[in-house]
Amino acid sequence: MIKLILLDIDGTLTSKRGKIPEKNYKALKKAQEQGHKIFINTGRSRGNISDDLFAALSFADGMVCGNGCHIIIEGRDVFKQFIPVNVLTKLIDYVIARPNIWCVFEGEK
């Protein structure tokens, strides 16, 4: 039975220094050799994954970024859903009017 293995980046796949330990690579390569699919599943947007880390994750069969807003399979974008500009503008106005709210907006780039 082929399985889909979904892994978070921070503190799951990577060490505290943000690097992927060699033992993790070896275990995941072994799983792939057995036919299993490896996906990175992260709350980070693609724009919040450095190019170095993105390259280090190239072994994965796919990525689910931004809590499902951007899905990449075998290096191709297969799904993208972003907040429409008119809605984003309203959200920004809402947050600015409430200084006690902490908010981060992330994008594709």
C-alpha positions as CSV (number, residue, x, y, z in Angstrom):
1,M,0.0,0.0,0.0
2,I,1.4,3.4,-1.1
3,K,1.1,6.1,1.5
4,L,1.3,9.9,1.4
5,I,3.6,11.3,4.0
6,L,3.0,14.9,4.9
7,L,5.7,16.8,6.9
8,D,5.8,20.2,8.4
9,I,9.1,22.1,8.0
10,D,9.9,23.9,11.3
11,G,10.8,21.6,14.1
12,T,9.6,18.5,12.3
13,L,11.7,18.1,9.2
14,T,14.3,20.6,10.1
15,S,16.6,21.0,13.1
16,K,16.5,24.0,15.4
17,R,19.0,25.6,13.1
18,G,16.7,25.3,10.1
19,K,18.7,22.6,8.4
20,I,17.4,19.2,7.3
21,P,19.4,16.5,9.1
22,E,21.0,13.8,6.9
23,K,19.1,11.1,8.8
24,N,15.8,12.7,7.7
25,Y,16.9,12.7,4.1
26,K,17.9,9.1,4.3
27,A,14.6,8.0,5.9
28,L,12.5,9.9,3.4
29,K,14.6,8.6,0.4
30,K,14.0,5.1,1.7
31,A,10.3,5.7,1.9
32,Q,10.3,7.1,-1.6
33,E,12.2,4.0,-2.9
34,Q,9.3,1.9,-1.4
35,G,6.9,4.0,-3.5
36,H,5.6,6.4,-0.9
37,K,5.0,10.0,-1.7
38,I,6.5,12.8,0.4
39,F,4.8,16.2,0.7
40,I,5.8,19.2,2.6
41,N,2.8,20.6,4.4
42,T,3.4,24.1,5.8
43,G,1.6,27.1,7.0
44,R,4.3,29.2,5.3
45,S,3.5,30.8,2.0
46,R,5.9,30.0,-0.8
47,G,7.3,33.5,-0.4
48,N,8.3,32.7,3.2
49,I,10.5,29.7,2.2
50,S,14.0,30.8,1.3
51,D,15.4,29.7,-2.0
52,D,18.0,27.7,-0.2
53,L,15.4,25.8,1.9
54,F,13.2,25.4,-1.2
55,A,16.1,23.8,-3.0
56,A,16.8,21.5,-0.1
57,L,13.1,20.4,-0.2
58,S,13.4,19.5,-3.9
59,F,13.4,15.8,-3.0
60,A,9.7,16.1,-2.0
61,D,7.0,15.0,-4.5
62,G,5.0,18.1,-3.6
63,M,4.3,20.9,-1.3
64,V,1.2,22.3,0.4
65,C,2.0,25.9,1.3
66,G,0.0,28.7,3.0
67,N,-2.3,26.2,4.8
68,G,-3.5,24.8,1.5
69,C,-3.6,28.1,-0.6
70,H,-0.8,27.0,-2.9
71,I,-0.2,23.4,-3.9
72,I,2.9,22.4,-5.9
73,I,3.2,18.8,-7.3
74,E,6.4,17.7,-9.0
75,G,7.5,21.3,-9.4
76,R,4.3,22.5,-11.0
77,D,1.7,24.8,-9.5
78,V,-1.5,22.9,-9.5
79,F,-3.6,25.1,-7.2
80,K,-3.4,28.7,-6.0
81,Q,-6.0,30.6,-4.1
82,F,-5.2,34.1,-2.9
83,I,-7.3,36.7,-1.1
84,P,-8.9,39.1,-3.7
85,V,-7.4,42.6,-3.6
86,N,-10.7,44.2,-2.6
87,V,-11.0,41.9,0.4
88,L,-7.4,42.3,1.3
89,T,-7.8,46.1,1.3
90,K,-10.7,45.8,3.7
91,L,-8.6,43.5,6.0
92,I,-5.7,45.9,6.0
93,D,-8.0,48.8,6.9
94,Y,-9.6,46.7,9.7
95,V,-6.2,45.8,11.2
96,I,-4.8,49.3,10.9
97,A,-7.8,50.7,12.8
98,R,-7.2,48.3,15.6
99,P,-3.6,48.7,16.9
100,N,-4.1,45.9,19.5
101,I,-4.3,43.4,16.7
102,W,-1.1,41.8,15.5
103,C,-1.2,40.6,11.9
104,V,1.1,39.3,9.2
105,F,0.3,39.1,5.5
106,E,2.3,36.8,3.4
107,G,2.4,36.4,-0.3
108,E,3.7,34.2,-3.1
109,K,6.8,36.3,-3.4
